[in-house]
């Protein structure tokens, strides 16, 4: 497996490389750091640099570091200082200085930046003999049984619900009506939307209730 993170998550990947779980083959740091409290300003950059050096001395897996030229959290000069501290203390990393991206290059690792960062990541993974499979591995479904009163169509929709991204909720009625929502900001928002969708099809004397929240059965 590989680890990947951006900003604080990128800093976490540096830490992960120093204490890797079994099976971690590489870690990727996009715009990693800590302490940026305003555009182009970082609190205690010397302390950050020393910390990265200490982690580099214990790092055990190869890393990819990617920083954009117009990153306003951790700019090019600081990024180079961190990289130098990491590698000079023993860490192994490939550094990519990407060009400017949007208004703030800190957002390079995003859907909009995919055409830029995808070949960078692919090239790094190939260099580590981590190549793409011909077909993706199937995502295992969460172990959550469908509500017992769902019919065939409802069970099929429940499987689609389990494959959806959180926050999500699935609501059912004893009449067999159902509704769900996914990709909501909060569980409360997901529940409200699912109940509303279910109520469109439920009988008045059999109201809807939440059957599942995210990837767990709802408490009774």
GIVEN-V201604 format. One record per run of one state. SS is the DSSP state (alpha for helix, beta for strand, coil for the rest). FROM is the first residue (numbers start at 1). TO is the last residue. If there is no record, write none. Layout:
SS & FROM & TO
SS & FROM & TO
//
This chain:
coil & 1 & 1
beta & 2 & 6
coil & 7 & 7
alpha & 8 & 18
coil & 19 & 25
beta & 26 & 30
coil & 31 & 35
beta & 36 & 38
coil & 39 & 40
beta & 41 & 42
coil & 43 & 44
alpha & 45 & 58
coil & 59 & 61
beta & 62 & 68
coil & 69 & 75
alpha & 76 & 88
coil & 89 & 92
beta & 93 & 98
coil & 99 & 104
alpha & 105 & 107
coil & 108 & 113
alpha & 114 & 127
coil & 128 & 151
alpha & 152 & 163
coil & 164 & 168
beta & 169 & 173
coil & 174 & 177
beta & 178 & 181
coil & 182 & 186
alpha & 187 & 199
coil & 200 & 207
beta & 208 & 213
coil & 214 & 215
beta & 216 & 217
coil & 218 & 220
//
